[in-house]
Amino acid sequence: MVKINILDIGCGLKKYDSGNENDTIFGLDKYFSDNADLLAELESSNLPFKSNIFDKVIASHILEHIENLHKIMSEIHRISKNNGILYIWTPHASDLSAFGHIGHVRYFTVNSFLHFTYENAENQFIKEKFRLKKIKLYFVRKFSKFSFLNIIFYPLLNINHKFYEKFLCRLIPAGEMYVELEVIK
């Protein structure tokens, strides 16, 4: 199997497991934990890595805590290889948990990450570009004890994201949003 370098930003108490023992996985967090290989202040400093070294970057429930989203996205772009993938999990803005956590400083919809995409001509001044690969909405967090409910609600949340956010998100709030962005250099 091919060895890849993976960064788990905000790894917290459980670092990402790729299932491939050949992969090198770095856990990065602001706070000390047994899973954090490195500690770093994500808001005020650059990520402590050389450019173009990661094949995958995991950002699970961390971006909603970041005030300067442009800076962290720029840093993720810098440390990722061309065609590297950024995997994002975040609460969707329709869910109460997005607003209920005191540490959340921003809220995301399906359009939030389009700002950083190569296809978005309006953002010609942002030099770090990504290509949107996938957006999926889940009724509850994918790995919660109630994840079986996703089987019921998944089609309603994902058949047409614009329709869902305009007409259904107040009736059936999405608990979690999953986004895949490809780094374009």
Backbone as numpy.savetxt, mean C-alpha at the origin, in Angstrom:
# Nx Ny Nz CAx CAy CAz Cx Cy Cz
14.55 -21.37 -7.51 13.72 -20.18 -7.51 14.60 -18.93 -7.51
14.08 -17.88 -8.08 14.79 -16.62 -8.16 14.73 -15.91 -6.81
15.85 -15.39 -6.39 15.91 -14.63 -5.14 15.50 -13.19 -5.42
14.61 -12.67 -4.60 14.21 -11.27 -4.74 14.38 -10.54 -3.41
14.55 -9.24 -3.51 14.66 -8.38 -2.33 13.32 -7.72 -2.07
12.84 -7.85 -0.84 11.54 -7.32 -0.46 11.71 -6.41 0.75
11.06 -5.25 0.71 11.03 -4.34 1.85 9.62 -4.29 2.41
9.48 -4.53 3.70 8.20 -4.40 4.40 8.26 -3.13 5.23
7.65 -2.05 4.69 7.65 -0.76 5.39 6.57 -0.78 6.47
6.96 -0.45 7.68 6.01 -0.47 8.79 5.66 -1.89 9.17
6.66 -2.75 9.25 6.43 -4.18 9.47 5.76 -4.47 10.81
5.96 -3.61 11.79 5.31 -3.82 13.08 5.70 -5.13 13.73
4.70 -5.84 14.25 4.95 -7.07 14.99 5.04 -8.31 14.12
4.65 -8.18 12.83 4.67 -9.36 11.96 5.20 -8.96 10.58
6.42 -9.39 10.30 7.04 -9.08 9.01 6.43 -9.96 7.92
6.33 -9.40 6.73 5.82 -10.10 5.55 6.59 -11.40 5.32
5.87 -12.45 4.94 6.48 -13.73 4.61 6.13 -14.07 3.17
7.13 -14.11 2.31 6.89 -14.37 0.88 6.64 -15.84 0.59
6.99 -16.71 1.53 6.86 -18.14 1.29 8.05 -18.73 0.56
9.02 -17.90 0.19 10.22 -18.36 -0.51 11.42 -18.10 0.40
12.03 -19.15 0.88 13.15 -19.00 1.82 14.38 -18.35 1.18
14.43 -18.29 -0.15 15.55 -17.64 -0.83 15.43 -16.12 -0.87
14.22 -15.60 -0.65 14.02 -14.16 -0.69 14.68 -13.48 0.51
15.14 -12.27 0.29 15.66 -11.44 1.37 14.59 -10.42 1.72
14.11 -10.47 2.96 13.03 -9.59 3.39 13.56 -8.68 4.50
13.46 -7.37 4.26 13.87 -6.38 5.25 12.62 -5.80 5.90
12.60 -5.80 7.21 11.52 -5.16 7.95 11.97 -3.78 8.41
11.19 -2.77 8.09 11.51 -1.39 8.46 10.35 -0.83 9.27
10.66 -0.24 10.40 9.60 0.34 11.22 10.13 1.56 11.95
9.21 2.38 12.40 9.55 3.56 13.19 9.85 3.17 14.64
9.22 2.09 15.08 9.34 1.65 16.47 10.07 0.31 16.54
10.73 0.09 17.63 11.46 -1.15 17.83 10.49 -2.33 17.92
10.82 -3.40 17.22 10.13 -4.69 17.37 11.12 -5.77 16.95
10.84 -6.99 17.34 11.73 -8.10 16.97 11.78 -8.31 15.46
10.76 -7.87 14.74 10.70 -8.07 13.30 11.35 -6.95 12.50
11.60 -5.82 13.13 12.20 -4.69 12.41 13.71 -4.88 12.31
14.19 -5.00 11.08 15.63 -5.10 10.86 16.29 -3.72 10.96
15.51 -2.69 10.60 16.00 -1.32 10.65 14.92 -0.42 11.22
15.35 0.59 11.96 14.44 1.62 12.45 14.68 2.89 11.65
13.59 3.56 11.27 13.73 4.80 10.50 12.50 5.67 10.71
12.72 6.96 10.71 11.65 7.94 10.77 11.18 8.16 9.33
10.00 7.70 8.99 9.53 7.74 7.61 9.13 9.13 7.16
8.80 10.01 8.08 8.32 11.34 7.73 9.44 12.33 7.42
10.54 12.24 8.15 11.52 13.32 8.08 12.85 12.95 7.41
13.03 11.71 7.06 14.31 11.33 6.45 14.08 10.41 5.26
15.13 10.28 4.46 15.07 9.35 3.34 15.15 7.92 3.86
14.62 6.99 3.09 14.72 5.59 3.48 16.19 5.17 3.43
16.65 4.40 4.42 18.09 4.09 4.54 18.56 2.97 3.62
18.30 3.12 2.33 18.69 2.10 1.35 19.25 2.78 0.11
20.10 2.06 -0.60 20.59 2.54 -1.89 19.45 2.50 -2.90
19.64 3.15 -4.01 18.63 3.17 -5.07 18.59 1.85 -5.81
17.42 1.52 -6.34 17.23 0.39 -7.26 17.60 -0.97 -6.68
17.19 -1.26 -5.45 17.57 -2.57 -4.87 16.38 -3.49 -4.57
15.16 -2.96 -4.50 14.03 -3.82 -4.11 13.17 -4.20 -5.30
12.81 -5.49 -5.34 11.89 -6.00 -6.35 10.44 -5.79 -5.92
10.21 -5.86 -4.61 8.87 -5.67 -4.05 8.97 -4.79 -2.82
7.96 -3.94 -2.65 7.82 -3.15 -1.43 6.41 -3.39 -0.90
6.33 -3.75 0.37 5.06 -4.02 1.03 4.74 -2.82 1.92
3.56 -2.25 1.75 3.10 -1.14 2.59 1.71 -1.51 3.12
1.68 -2.31 4.15 0.42 -2.80 4.71 0.00 -1.95 5.89
-1.05 -1.19 5.67 -1.65 -0.34 6.71 -0.63 0.60 7.33
0.13 1.26 6.46 1.11 2.25 6.91 0.90 3.61 6.25
0.50 3.65 4.98 0.43 4.93 4.27 -0.61 5.87 4.85
-1.64 5.35 5.47 -2.65 6.22 6.10 -2.11 6.95 7.32
-0.93 6.55 7.79 -0.27 7.20 8.93 0.75 8.24 8.49
0.99 8.36 7.19 2.05 9.23 6.65 1.46 10.55 6.17
1.95 11.66 6.72 1.45 12.97 6.29 1.99 13.36 4.92
3.28 13.16 4.69 3.89 13.56 3.43 3.92 12.36 2.48
2.78 12.09 1.86 2.66 10.93 0.98 3.58 11.06 -0.24
3.73 12.27 -0.78 4.61 12.45 -1.94 6.04 12.03 -1.63
6.52 12.37 -0.46 7.90 12.02 -0.09 8.09 10.52 0.01
7.19 9.83 0.69 7.36 8.38 0.87 7.20 7.66 -0.47
6.29 8.13 -1.32 6.13 7.51 -2.64 7.38 7.75 -3.49
7.97 8.92 -3.38 9.20 9.22 -4.09 10.34 8.32 -3.61
10.42 8.11 -2.31 11.46 7.25 -1.75 11.25 5.78 -2.14
10.01 5.33 -2.13 9.71 3.96 -2.56 10.13 3.79 -4.02
9.83 4.77 -4.83 10.22 4.74 -6.24 11.74 4.66 -6.37
12.44 5.46 -5.59 13.91 5.51 -5.66 14.55 4.17 -5.32
14.09 3.53 -4.26 14.74 2.30 -3.79 14.28 1.05 -4.54
13.22 1.20 -5.35 12.70 0.05 -6.11 13.40 -0.06 -7.46
13.50 -1.28 -7.93 14.02 -1.52 -9.27 12.95 -1.14 -10.29
13.37 -0.90 -11.53 12.41 -0.70 -12.60 11.53 -1.94 -12.71
10.26 -1.75 -12.83 9.25 -2.81 -12.88 9.05 -3.49 -11.53
9.63 -2.94 -10.47 9.33 -3.45 -9.14 7.87 -3.18 -8.80
7.35 -3.90 -7.83 5.93 -3.78 -7.49 5.79 -3.27 -6.06
4.90 -2.28 -5.90 4.51 -1.77 -4.59 3.14 -2.35 -4.27
3.05 -3.08 -3.17 1.80 -3.68 -2.71 1.28 -2.87 -1.53
0.08 -2.35 -1.66 -0.50 -1.47 -0.64 -1.79 -2.06 -0.11
-1.91 -2.09 1.21 -3.18 -2.37 1.88 -3.47 -1.17 2.76
-4.68 -0.66 2.71 -5.06 0.50 3.50 -6.57 0.48 3.73
-7.04 1.10 4.81 -8.50 1.21 4.95 -9.06 2.06 3.81
-10.24 1.71 3.34 -10.93 2.53 2.35 -11.65 3.65 3.10
-11.77 4.80 2.48 -12.37 5.97 3.13 -13.82 5.76 3.55
-14.49 4.78 3.00 -15.90 4.54 3.37 -16.05 3.81 4.70
-14.97 3.26 5.22 -15.04 2.48 6.45 -14.76 3.34 7.67
-15.51 3.10 8.74 -15.32 3.88 9.97 -13.93 3.73 10.55
-13.29 2.59 10.34 -11.94 2.40 10.90 -10.93 3.38 10.29
-11.21 3.86 9.09 -10.32 4.85 8.48 -10.28 6.12 9.31
-11.40 6.48 9.91 -11.50 7.70 10.70 -11.36 7.44 12.19
-11.55 6.21 12.62 -11.57 5.89 14.04 -10.21 5.77 14.69
-9.17 5.59 13.92 -7.83 5.43 14.48 -7.17 6.81 14.59
-6.73 7.16 15.77 -6.17 8.49 16.01 -4.89 8.74 15.21
-4.20 7.69 14.81 -2.97 7.85 14.05 -3.16 8.00 12.55
-4.40 7.84 12.06 -4.65 7.99 10.63 -4.72 9.47 10.28
-3.92 9.89 9.32 -3.88 11.29 8.92 -4.39 11.51 7.49
-4.73 10.43 6.79 -5.27 10.56 5.44 -6.19 9.38 5.14
-7.01 9.56 4.12 -8.04 8.58 3.77 -7.97 8.34 2.27
-8.15 7.09 1.87 -7.93 6.71 0.48 -9.19 6.19 -0.18
-9.34 6.55 -1.46 -10.36 5.99 -2.32 -9.64 5.33 -3.50
-10.42 4.76 -4.42 -9.78 4.09 -5.56 -9.02 5.06 -6.45
-9.33 6.34 -6.39 -8.63 7.33 -7.21 -7.38 7.89 -6.56
-7.17 7.64 -5.29 -6.07 8.27 -4.56 -4.70 8.02 -5.17
-4.44 6.81 -5.61 -3.11 6.48 -6.10 -2.93 6.76 -7.59
-4.02 7.14 -8.26 -3.90 7.53 -9.67 -3.03 8.76 -9.83
-2.94 9.55 -8.78 -2.11 10.76 -8.79 -0.65 10.44 -9.15
-0.21 9.25 -8.81 1.19 8.86 -9.01 1.41 8.02 -10.26
0.37 7.84 -11.06 0.50 6.91 -12.18 1.01 7.58 -13.44
1.68 6.80 -14.21 2.24 7.21 -15.50 1.12 7.66 -16.44
-0.03 7.01 -16.35 -1.14 7.29 -17.25 -1.84 8.62 -16.96
-1.62 9.19 -15.79 -2.31 10.41 -15.40 -1.56 11.63 -15.94
-2.02 12.14 -17.06 -1.35 13.26 -17.73 -1.41 14.55 -16.92
-2.37 14.67 -16.01 -2.50 15.89 -15.20 -1.30 16.08 -14.28
-0.61 15.02 -13.97 0.48 15.09 -13.01 1.84 15.05 -13.69
2.02 15.90 -14.66 3.26 15.94 -15.42 4.46 16.42 -14.61
4.21 17.04 -13.46 5.31 17.57 -12.65 5.84 16.55 -11.64
5.18 15.42 -11.50 5.67 14.36 -10.62 6.54 13.44 -11.46
7.82 13.39 -11.14 8.74 12.62 -11.98 8.75 11.14 -11.62
8.41 10.79 -10.39 8.39 9.39 -9.98 7.04 8.80 -10.37
7.03 7.93 -11.34 5.78 7.40 -11.87 5.64 5.91 -11.57
4.38 5.53 -11.44 4.00 4.14 -11.24 2.94 3.80 -12.29
2.76 2.53 -12.54 1.67 2.06 -13.40 0.71 1.27 -12.52
-0.55 1.63 -12.58 -1.57 0.93 -11.81 -1.77 -0.46 -12.38
-1.58 -1.47 -11.56 -1.77 -2.85 -11.99 -3.10 -3.41 -11.49
-3.47 -3.05 -10.26 -4.65 -3.67 -9.68 -5.18 -2.84 -8.51
-6.51 -2.78 -8.39 -7.18 -2.24 -7.20 -8.30 -3.21 -6.86
-8.36 -3.62 -5.61 -9.43 -4.49 -5.13 -9.95 -3.95 -3.80
-11.24 -4.01 -3.63 -11.88 -3.60 -2.38 -12.40 -4.84 -1.66
-12.28 -4.82 -0.35 -12.75 -5.93 0.48 -13.69 -5.39 1.55
-14.74 -6.13 1.83 -15.73 -5.73 2.83 -15.10 -5.68 4.21
-14.31 -6.68 4.53 -13.55 -6.71 5.78 -12.10 -7.02 5.41
-11.19 -6.78 6.35 -9.79 -7.07 6.09 -9.65 -8.52 5.63
-8.84 -8.72 4.64 -8.76 -10.01 3.96 -8.43 -11.17 4.90
-7.67 -10.93 5.93 -7.26 -12.03 6.80 -7.92 -11.97 8.18
-9.10 -11.34 8.27 -9.81 -11.29 9.55 -10.68 -12.54 9.70
-11.21 -12.73 10.91 -12.07 -13.90 11.14 -13.40 -13.79 10.40
-13.74 -12.61 9.91 -14.98 -12.42 9.16 -14.74 -12.34 7.65
-13.57 -12.77 7.20 -13.23 -12.62 5.79 -14.16 -13.42 4.86
-14.89 -14.38 5.41 -15.86 -15.12 4.58 -16.91 -14.18 4.00
-17.16 -13.03 4.65 -18.13 -12.07 4.12 -17.67 -11.44 2.81
-16.38 -11.49 2.55 -15.87 -10.95 1.29 -16.43 -11.72 0.09
-16.72 -12.99 0.28 -17.30 -13.80 -0.81 -18.63 -13.20 -1.26
-19.40 -12.71 -0.30 -20.71 -12.14 -0.60 -20.57 -10.75 -1.24
-19.75 -9.90 -0.64 -19.71 -8.50 -1.03 -18.66 -8.15 -2.09
-17.71 -9.02 -2.31 -16.62 -8.74 -3.25 -17.14 -8.31 -4.63
-18.11 -9.02 -5.22 -18.58 -8.59 -6.55 -19.20 -7.19 -6.55
-19.94 -6.84 -5.51 -20.56 -5.52 -5.44 -19.52 -4.40 -5.33
-18.47 -4.67 -4.60 -17.45 -3.65 -4.37 -16.52 -3.49 -5.57
-16.41 -4.50 -6.42 -15.38 -4.49 -7.46 -15.87 -4.53 -8.89
-17.16 -4.61 -9.11 -17.63 -4.69 -10.50 -17.35 -3.39 -11.25
-17.50 -2.26 -10.57 -17.18 -0.95 -11.14 -16.87 -0.01 -9.97
-15.61 0.33 -9.80 -15.20 1.11 -8.63 -15.84 2.49 -8.58
-15.97 3.14 -9.72 -16.59 4.47 -9.72 -18.05 4.39 -9.31
-18.77 3.41 -9.83 -20.17 3.22 -9.45 -20.28 2.91 -7.96
-19.41 2.03 -7.48 -19.42 1.68 -6.06 -19.21 2.92 -5.19
-18.19 3.71 -5.49 -17.89 4.86 -4.63 -18.95 5.95 -4.73
-19.60 6.07 -5.86 -20.64 7.10 -6.02 -21.95 6.70 -5.37
-22.34 5.43 -5.49 -23.68 5.04 -5.08 -23.76 4.03 -3.94
-22.75 3.21 -3.74 -22.89 2.10 -2.78 -22.02 2.21 -1.53
-21.00 3.05 -1.56 -20.02 3.00 -0.46 -20.61 3.40 0.89
-21.69 4.16 0.93 -22.32 4.49 2.21 -23.19 3.34 2.72
-23.69 2.54 1.80 -24.53 1.39 2.18 -23.69 0.17 2.55
-22.64 -0.05 1.77 -21.77 -1.21 1.98 -20.32 -0.70 2.03
-19.87 -0.24 3.19 -18.51 0.30 3.26 -17.45 -0.77 3.05
-16.42 -0.40 2.31 -15.28 -1.31 2.09 -14.31 -1.15 3.25
-14.00 -2.23 3.90 -13.09 -2.18 5.04 -11.64 -2.02 4.65
-11.28 -2.55 3.49 -9.87 -2.54 3.10 -9.74 -2.39 1.60
-8.70 -1.68 1.19 -8.39 -1.52 -0.22 -6.99 -2.09 -0.47
-6.86 -2.82 -1.56 -5.59 -3.41 -1.97 -5.21 -2.81 -3.31
-3.97 -2.33 -3.42 -3.49 -1.68 -4.64 -2.13 -2.25 -5.01
-1.93 -2.50 -6.29 -0.62 -2.87 -6.82 -0.18 -1.80 -7.81
1.01 -1.25 -7.57 1.60 -0.26 -8.47 2.95 -0.77 -8.95
3.19 -0.64 -10.25 4.47 -1.03 -10.83 5.35 0.21 -10.99
6.59 0.11 -10.57 7.54 1.21 -10.66 7.99 1.36 -12.12
7.89 2.59 -12.63 8.31 2.90 -14.00 9.48 3.87 -13.92
10.62 3.46 -14.47 11.81 4.33 -14.47 12.29 4.55 -15.89
